[in-house]
Amino acid sequence: MRNPSAMGIYRVLAHFAHPDISQQQGLSREELLREVLHPDGGNGRSALETWEETSDFQANGVVRLLYLYADKTWAPDPSHPSSVEPVVPCDLQWDAVDQLLGYKYFGDEPARHPDAPGHTEVYWSENHQLLFATAEYLAGQLMPDATFQSRVHKKSGTQWSVYTDSSWSMSADERMARGYRRLVRWLDHRLMFGLSEWTSPVYFDYDIAALLNLVDFCDDDAVADKAAIVLDVVLLELARFAGHGHGPGTAGRAYPSHKYTSWSASVSDTLQILFGQWDTEPRAEEVMETWRLGAPRGPGRPARRGARPSEVRCQGRR
C-alpha cells in the first residue's frame, strides 16, 4: 500500500471482509480490532471513549464494522464447515456497542468534557459535520431500543476516571432526529452550493466513508439517495482533476505535505481503487476493502439493513 493511512479502523475492516486470507497471513484480526478499541494493550482508552479530536472518523468505521459483520459467521477450520463462530467476537462487538452508546456526537449536546474549554474537538468543518451526523443517525438506527448515555474517560497520572451525568442521556429516536436534521441540511447545501473542501487530498477520503455508510445502511431512502448523488459529485471531481495515480490539483483543504507532492496524498489509495493506475493484488491490499459498496441501490431494491446486535448470536453480555 503506497500511503499507510491513519484510518486504522478502516484498514482493520479488510481483515473481517476476508478472514480466510487474514488467517493465512498469520494476522489476528481480533488483536487488530482490540488495539483500536483498547489501545496500549488494554491500558489505554479509544478515541471514542476520550472524545478525541477526529474520533468521528473512528465512529463511522465502528458503525460500518457492526453493520457489515455483526451477523456474519465463518468456519475457521475448512475441514469442519459446520463449526462456525462470529466473524467479530462477541466481546469485541459489545465493546464497540458500548463505545457508540457513550459517545458525544456533536458540540451542542449538554455533555461536556471535564477539561472544557481546554479540550479541543472540531465539529464545524465540512467533513466533520457530515461524519458526526452520519455516525449519530446510523448508531440510533442500529440500536433502536438502546439508551445513549454519554460518558468520557480522562486520565490523571496513571489512573482513568469516567465522567457522566444523567442529563446527558438520550434515546435512539432522539439520536436519529438530531442526526437527521444535520444530515439533510448538509446534503442539501452540498447539492446547492458544492463542496467547500473540494478535491481535498485528506478529507475526501472521510467524506466518501460517511457517504458510503449512508448509501449502504440508511433506511431512509430520501437521505440515502441524496448521499448517493453527493457521492457521485465527489467521485466526478476526483475523476476530472486527478490523473495517473496522483492526487488532484487545487483543493479546499490541504496540508503542506500534500502540496509538496501529490503522491503523498491519502486520497491516492482511493484513486487506485477507483481508477487502477498501478499494479497491485487487490485482495492483498489492506485498504482495498475499505470502500465496500455492497449491492447497488436501484428501483425495486429494498433498503439495506445492517445487523442489529440483538439479532446476532451474541445475545448476552460478557
VEXDREN-2710 file (C-alpha; in Angstrom, 1 decimal):
% VEXDREN-2710
k/r/px/py/pz
1/MET/0.0/0.0/0.0
2/ARG/1.5/3.3/-1.1
3/ASN/0.1/5.5/1.6
4/PRO/-0.3/3.9/5.0
5/SER/-3.4/5.8/6.0
6/ALA/-4.2/6.8/9.6
7/MET/-7.6/5.4/9.2
8/GLY/-6.9/2.4/11.5
9/ILE/-10.4/1.1/11.9
10/TYR/-11.0/1.1/8.1
11/ARG/-7.8/-0.9/7.5
12/VAL/-9.0/-3.4/10.1
13/LEU/-12.3/-3.9/8.2
14/ALA/-10.4/-5.6/5.4
15/HIS/-9.4/-8.4/7.7
16/PHE/-13.0/-9.1/8.6
17/ALA/-14.1/-8.9/4.9
18/HIS/-11.6/-11.8/4.2
19/PRO/-11.0/-13.7/7.4
20/ASP/-9.6/-16.6/5.5
21/ILE/-6.8/-14.5/3.9
22/SER/-6.1/-12.8/7.2
23/GLN/-5.7/-16.2/8.9
24/GLN/-3.5/-17.5/6.1
25/GLN/-1.2/-14.5/6.5
26/GLY/-0.9/-15.2/10.2
27/LEU/-2.6/-12.0/11.2
28/SER/-5.1/-11.8/14.1
29/ARG/-7.9/-9.6/13.1
30/GLU/-9.2/-9.8/16.7
31/GLU/-6.0/-8.3/18.0
32/LEU/-6.0/-5.6/15.3
33/LEU/-9.5/-4.6/16.3
34/ARG/-8.7/-4.9/20.0
35/GLU/-5.9/-2.4/19.6
36/VAL/-8.4/0.1/18.0
37/LEU/-10.9/-0.4/20.8
38/HIS/-8.4/-0.9/23.7
39/PRO/-5.1/0.7/22.7
40/ASP/-1.8/0.2/24.5
41/GLY/-2.5/-3.4/25.3
42/GLY/-5.7/-2.5/27.1
43/ASN/-4.2/0.1/29.3
44/GLY/-5.4/3.0/27.2
45/ARG/-8.7/4.2/26.0
46/SER/-10.0/4.5/22.5
47/ALA/-10.7/7.8/20.6
48/LEU/-14.4/7.2/21.1
49/GLU/-14.0/6.9/24.9
50/THR/-11.9/10.0/25.3
51/TRP/-13.8/12.1/22.7
52/GLU/-10.5/12.7/21.0
53/GLU/-10.2/15.0/18.0
54/THR/-11.1/13.2/14.8
55/SER/-12.8/10.4/16.8
56/ASP/-15.7/10.8/14.4
57/PHE/-13.5/9.1/11.8
58/GLN/-13.3/6.1/14.0
59/ALA/-17.0/6.2/14.9
60/ASN/-18.0/5.8/11.3
61/GLY/-15.6/2.8/11.0
62/VAL/-17.0/1.1/14.1
63/VAL/-20.6/1.7/12.8
64/ARG/-19.6/0.1/9.5
65/LEU/-18.0/-2.8/11.2
66/LEU/-21.2/-3.6/13.1
67/TYR/-23.5/-3.2/10.1
68/LEU/-21.4/-5.3/7.8
69/TYR/-20.2/-8.1/10.1
70/ALA/-22.1/-8.3/13.4
71/ASP/-24.3/-11.1/12.0
72/LYS/-21.6/-12.9/10.0
73/THR/-20.1/-16.2/10.9
74/TRP/-17.3/-18.3/9.5
75/ALA/-15.7/-21.7/9.8
76/PRO/-12.0/-21.2/11.0
77/ASP/-11.3/-24.9/10.1
78/PRO/-12.3/-25.6/6.5
79/SER/-12.4/-29.3/7.3
80/HIS/-15.2/-28.7/9.8
81/PRO/-17.5/-26.3/7.9
82/SER/-20.4/-26.8/10.3
83/SER/-18.3/-25.5/13.2
84/VAL/-18.8/-21.7/12.9
85/GLU/-18.2/-18.7/15.1
86/PRO/-18.9/-15.0/14.8
87/VAL/-16.6/-13.2/12.5
88/VAL/-16.4/-10.4/15.1
89/PRO/-16.0/-12.0/18.5
90/CYS/-18.9/-11.2/20.9
91/ASP/-16.8/-9.4/23.5
92/LEU/-15.5/-7.0/20.8
93/GLN/-19.0/-6.5/19.4
94/TRP/-20.3/-5.4/22.8
95/ASP/-17.2/-3.2/23.4
96/ALA/-17.9/-1.5/20.1
97/VAL/-21.6/-1.1/21.0
98/ASP/-20.7/0.3/24.4
99/GLN/-18.4/2.9/22.9
100/LEU/-21.0/4.1/20.5
101/LEU/-23.6/4.4/23.3
102/GLY/-21.2/6.5/25.3
103/TYR/-20.0/8.8/22.5
104/LYS/-20.7/12.5/22.2
105/TYR/-22.0/13.1/18.6
106/PHE/-22.0/16.9/18.4
107/GLY/-20.8/20.0/20.2
108/ASP/-24.3/21.3/21.1
109/GLU/-25.0/18.4/23.4
110/PRO/-25.3/19.0/27.2
111/ALA/-22.4/16.6/27.7
112/ARG/-19.1/18.4/28.5
113/HIS/-15.6/17.2/28.8
114/PRO/-14.1/17.8/32.3
115/ASP/-11.3/19.8/30.7
116/ALA/-13.6/22.1/28.7
117/PRO/-12.9/24.7/27.3
118/GLY/-9.3/23.4/27.1
119/HIS/-10.4/20.1/25.5
120/THR/-10.5/20.6/21.7
121/GLU/-12.6/18.6/19.2
122/VAL/-13.6/20.1/15.8
123/TYR/-17.3/19.7/14.9
124/TRP/-17.8/22.5/12.5
125/SER/-15.7/21.9/9.3
126/GLU/-17.4/20.3/6.3
127/ASN/-16.2/16.8/6.7
128/HIS/-16.8/16.7/10.5
129/GLN/-20.3/18.0/10.1
130/LEU/-21.1/15.0/7.9
131/LEU/-19.2/12.4/9.9
132/PHE/-20.7/13.3/13.2
133/ALA/-24.3/13.4/11.8
134/THR/-23.9/10.1/9.9
135/ALA/-22.5/8.3/12.9
136/GLU/-25.2/9.6/15.2
137/TYR/-28.1/8.8/12.9
138/LEU/-26.8/5.3/12.0
139/ALA/-25.9/4.4/15.6
140/GLY/-29.5/5.3/16.6
141/GLN/-30.9/3.2/13.7
142/LEU/-28.6/0.3/14.6
143/MET/-29.7/0.2/18.3
144/PRO/-33.3/1.4/18.3
145/ASP/-34.1/0.3/21.8
146/ALA/-30.9/1.4/23.5
147/THR/-30.2/4.3/25.8
148/PHE/-27.3/6.5/24.8
149/GLN/-25.6/7.6/28.0
150/SER/-22.7/9.9/27.0
151/ARG/-19.5/9.4/29.1
152/VAL/-15.9/10.4/28.7
153/HIS/-12.7/8.8/30.1
154/LYS/-10.0/11.1/31.4
155/LYS/-6.5/10.1/32.6
156/SER/-4.9/11.7/35.6
157/GLY/-1.4/10.3/36.2
158/THR/-1.8/6.6/35.7
159/GLN/-5.5/6.4/36.7
160/TRP/-8.5/6.6/34.4
161/SER/-11.8/8.2/35.6
162/VAL/-15.2/8.2/33.9
163/TYR/-17.3/11.3/33.8
164/THR/-21.0/11.2/33.0
165/ASP/-24.3/12.7/34.1
166/SER/-27.9/11.5/33.9
167/SER/-28.8/14.7/32.0
168/TRP/-26.6/13.6/29.1
169/SER/-28.8/10.6/28.3
170/MET/-30.7/10.3/25.0
171/SER/-32.9/7.7/23.3
172/ALA/-32.1/6.2/19.9
173/ASP/-35.0/8.2/18.5
174/GLU/-33.5/11.4/19.8
175/ARG/-30.2/10.5/18.3
176/MET/-31.7/9.8/14.9
177/ALA/-33.7/13.0/15.0
178/ARG/-30.7/15.1/15.8
179/GLY/-28.6/13.4/13.2
180/TYR/-31.3/13.6/10.6
181/ARG/-31.7/17.4/10.7
182/ARG/-28.0/18.0/10.3
183/LEU/-27.7/15.3/7.5
184/VAL/-30.5/16.8/5.4
185/ARG/-29.0/20.3/5.8
186/TRP/-25.5/19.2/4.9
187/LEU/-26.7/17.2/1.9
188/ASP/-28.9/19.9/0.6
189/HIS/-26.2/22.5/0.9
190/ARG/-23.7/20.3/-1.0
191/LEU/-26.2/19.8/-3.8
192/MET/-27.0/23.5/-3.9
193/PHE/-23.5/25.1/-3.4
194/GLY/-21.0/22.3/-3.9
195/LEU/-18.1/21.3/-1.6
196/SER/-16.1/23.9/0.3
197/GLU/-13.4/21.3/0.8
198/TRP/-13.3/20.5/-2.9
199/THR/-10.9/17.7/-4.0
200/SER/-9.2/17.7/-0.6
201/PRO/-6.4/15.2/-0.6
202/VAL/-7.2/14.4/3.0
203/TYR/-10.8/14.9/3.7
204/PHE/-12.4/13.5/0.6
205/ASP/-11.5/10.0/2.0
206/TYR/-13.6/10.7/5.0
207/ASP/-16.5/12.3/3.1
208/ILE/-16.5/9.1/1.0
209/ALA/-16.5/6.9/4.2
210/ALA/-19.6/8.7/5.6
211/LEU/-21.5/8.9/2.3
212/LEU/-21.0/5.2/1.7
213/ASN/-22.3/4.4/5.1
214/LEU/-25.4/6.4/4.3
215/VAL/-25.8/4.8/0.9
216/ASP/-25.3/1.3/2.3
217/PHE/-27.1/1.4/5.6
218/CYS/-29.5/4.3/5.9
219/ASP/-33.1/3.1/5.9
220/ASP/-34.5/6.5/4.9
221/ASP/-34.4/6.3/1.1
222/ALA/-34.5/10.0/0.5
223/VAL/-31.4/10.5/2.7
224/ALA/-29.6/7.6/1.1
225/ASP/-30.4/8.8/-2.4
226/LYS/-29.2/12.3/-1.7
227/ALA/-26.0/10.8/-0.2
228/ALA/-25.5/8.8/-3.4
229/ILE/-25.8/11.9/-5.6
230/VAL/-23.3/13.8/-3.5
231/LEU/-21.0/10.8/-3.6
232/ASP/-21.3/10.9/-7.4
233/VAL/-20.2/14.6/-7.3
234/VAL/-17.2/13.7/-5.1
235/LEU/-16.1/10.9/-7.4
236/LEU/-16.6/13.0/-10.5
237/GLU/-14.4/15.7/-9.0
238/LEU/-11.7/13.1/-8.4
239/ALA/-12.1/11.7/-12.0
240/ARG/-11.8/15.2/-13.5
241/PHE/-8.9/16.6/-11.6
242/ALA/-6.7/13.6/-10.7
243/GLY/-4.5/11.6/-13.1
244/HIS/-2.1/8.8/-13.3
245/GLY/-2.5/8.0/-9.6
246/HIS/-1.7/11.5/-8.5
247/GLY/-3.8/13.5/-6.1
248/PRO/-5.9/16.3/-7.6
249/GLY/-4.7/19.9/-8.1
250/THR/-6.4/22.7/-6.2
251/ALA/-8.2/21.8/-3.0
252/GLY/-10.4/23.5/-0.5
253/ARG/-8.3/22.0/2.3
254/ALA/-4.8/20.6/2.2
255/TYR/-1.6/20.4/4.3
256/PRO/2.0/21.2/3.3
257/SER/2.9/17.5/2.8
258/HIS/0.2/17.2/0.1
259/LYS/1.4/20.4/-1.6
260/TYR/5.0/19.1/-1.9
261/THR/4.0/16.0/-3.8
262/SER/0.6/14.7/-4.7
263/TRP/1.9/11.1/-4.4
264/SER/1.7/11.6/-0.6
265/ALA/-2.0/12.4/-0.6
266/SER/-4.0/10.0/1.5
267/VAL/-6.7/10.0/-1.3
268/SER/-4.2/8.3/-3.6
269/ASP/-5.3/4.9/-2.4
270/THR/-8.9/5.8/-3.2
271/LEU/-7.8/6.8/-6.7
272/GLN/-6.2/3.4/-7.1
273/ILE/-9.4/1.7/-6.1
274/LEU/-11.4/3.8/-8.5
275/PHE/-9.1/4.0/-11.5
276/GLY/-6.3/1.5/-11.0
277/GLN/-3.2/3.3/-12.1
278/TRP/-0.5/0.8/-10.9
279/ASP/-0.2/-2.9/-10.5
280/THR/-1.5/-4.4/-7.3
281/GLU/-3.1/-7.6/-6.0
282/PRO/-6.5/-6.3/-4.8
283/ARG/-7.2/-8.9/-2.2
284/ALA/-3.8/-8.5/-0.6
285/GLU/-4.1/-4.7/-0.3
286/GLU/-5.4/-3.9/3.2
287/VAL/-7.1/-0.7/2.1
288/MET/-8.9/-2.2/-0.9
289/GLU/-11.9/-3.4/1.3
290/THR/-12.2/0.0/2.9
291/TRP/-14.8/1.2/0.4
292/ARG/-17.0/-1.8/0.1
293/LEU/-20.1/-0.7/-1.9
294/GLY/-22.1/-3.8/-1.4
295/ALA/-25.2/-4.3/-3.6
296/PRO/-26.1/-1.3/-5.7
297/ARG/-29.2/0.7/-4.9
298/GLY/-31.8/1.0/-7.5
299/PRO/-35.5/0.9/-8.3
300/GLY/-37.2/-2.0/-6.5
301/ARG/-34.3/-2.8/-4.3
302/PRO/-35.2/-2.9/-0.7
303/ALA/-33.3/-0.7/1.7
304/ARG/-30.3/-2.4/3.1
305/ARG/-30.5/-3.1/6.8
306/GLY/-27.4/-3.9/8.8
307/ALA/-27.4/-6.5/11.6
308/ARG/-28.6/-5.2/14.9
309/PRO/-26.7/-6.6/17.9
310/SER/-29.9/-8.1/19.3
311/GLU/-30.3/-10.1/16.1
312/VAL/-27.0/-11.9/16.1
313/ARG/-25.6/-14.8/18.0
314/CYS/-24.1/-12.5/20.7
315/GLN/-27.2/-12.4/22.8
316/GLY/-25.8/-12.0/26.2
317/ARG/-23.3/-9.6/27.7
318/ARG/-20.0/-10.9/28.7
END
